[in-house]
Amino acid sequence: MLYREAGQFKASYKEDQQIFPIRQDRIAIALILAFFYLGVPYFASQYWLQGIMIPVLIFSLAAIGLNILTGYAGQLSLGSAAFMAVGAFAAYNFVLRVPGMPILVAFVLAGLCAAAVGMVFGLPSLRIKGFYLAVATLAAQFFIVWALTKFPWFSNHSSSGVITAQKVVILGYVFETPEAKYLLTLGVVTVLALLAKNMVRSSIGRSWMAIRDMDVAAEVIGIRPMHTKLMAFAVSSFYCGVAGALYAYTYLGTVEPEGFNLDLSFRILFMVIIGGVGSIMGSFLGAAFIVLLPIFLNISMHMLGDWVPQGLASNLELIVFGGLIIFFLIVEPHGLARLWQIGKEKLRLWPFPH
Amino acid sequence: MSNGRQIGEVILDLQNISLRFGGVKALTDISFDVREHEIRAIIGPNGAGKSSMLNVINGVYRPQEGTIVFRGKKRHDMDTHEAAEAGFARTFQNIALFKGMSVLDNLMTGRNLKMKSNFLLQALYWGPAQREELAHRRKVEEVIDFLEIEHIRKTPVGRLPYGLQKRVELGRALAAEPKVLLLDEPMAGMNVEEKQDMCRFVLDVNDHFGTTIVLIEHDMAVVMDISDRVVVLDYGKKIADGTPDEVRNNEDVIKAYLGVAH
């Protein structure tokens, strides 16, 4: 009843090409943004901000990065965590070695470093596709983690290879409280998500999808596969790199190369698959799902209390987690974003059956 | 076929094209030309090398021997990007649309080559990038109008029935405002009404925009009706070339293709 575009006539192509063409969507987005910018820092506890909201946002950003590469450009990658590591260590070194380096500039430079590395590891995509490419990107995953451990210069010769992120200072303001760090992360993620949304609805995004859906036809239209694929690797790695920098600076504070292992790459891939391949919105939903579900399961296991022995409870958590993922993929292989879409279609008709 | 259009000079001249895949000879020493504004049909039995011929013309395949002269420029083979920039657009025998994208986006992708704005501006969706997007949208809407597919412009092409997908694919090729349109069996698998529609569109494109059309088609009635000149291939060799009437009465063609009464 409420979610109808009836009566909203578009009188120009400009109106029709808006980022959110339906008025209700615009209102919803405005409300969501207002809630996360004004409501959450006010209500949420320190634990919620630092332990849940910040990682969800950071993983959303990494998932957007992987979604650009896998969901939009169709290039499977298992190296996202490694590109996050590049971002984290690059930001650390820029702040450490360049006096007076503004932190946001360091984040951008870190993203660019990750983009450059991503392009190098994207070169195999010009020759190989699908699962074979995924295996080739595994090389990035192992090589980068190895290189960051092997050469102590990257971690400023710290004996354990662990780096401690410097204080985040912007224009003299120190971001120390969880609220401040949360707002900083939210700001970066909002801006980058908006840019990603714009990219995927412009000619660059259409080239990515064209290469994904039918590469011969795309070539015949005049899209250059090399340029397009490497661009996707660069943009994707940029997003992962910035996510990595945020991971070090606003979430964990101290990180080591081993923290960015294959496990993390897989988690990001799961976020994309569960959230929705080829959807910016889905990246957020997937990240929230993968971060929140274990916490939720943990709490519900504790509620069962003495009922379930401790050892069983922690394993049960994993079993339920795995089971839920399989259930989701069977019920809706296109992910949460698709469910959201279906919900919206239903709402257009509700409460009438047709 | 008198619709007032003037058939011009030769714009595409293929000379002695030979294409092999390992030991298989797909095309052997084929020469023919295409004149500006004409409808040129390529016919032949299955496996005669018709699609390979189109693939050579727009650079998907590189022939081992031969010369391609397009608008006076001589080259050994085409490059897909170069061919697209030179004004070639095509459709495929088995529909090659971008299934995950809407009709509108498919058509917009057809204009990708003409979109020059910088990628950072696209990310900001601001100023020149937005103006460019809107200008191209206007052009694409003209094609949508022309092909009468207004009602499905926002539908993902994967959901459309076969006949409409064929039409959308023609639209994507038209969106590029091509000089030469290569159509690979545009009417295959269609019912009579759909064929009639498609014929009308092909003739209209030729008539209104003066687009040169190279067409592969199996429906003889259609070919003989709409094309100006026909080239006949069999087993990778050219066996006849001429107006529909000449071809129809050529003995080799009758033997190889149209069938002889025993």
Interface residues (C-beta under 8 A of the other chain):
Chain A: Y13 K14 D16 Q17 I19 L195 A196 N198 M199 R201 S202 S203 I204 R206 S207 M209 A210 R212 D213 M214 V216 A217 A218 E219 V220 I221 G222 I223 R224 M231 G278
Chain B: N58 V60 T80 H81 A83 A84 E85 A89 R90 F92 A96 L97 F98 K99 G100 M101 D105 M108 T109 G110 N112 L113 M115 S117 F119 Q122 A123 L124 Y125 A129 Q130 E133 L134 R137 R138 E141 R172 A176
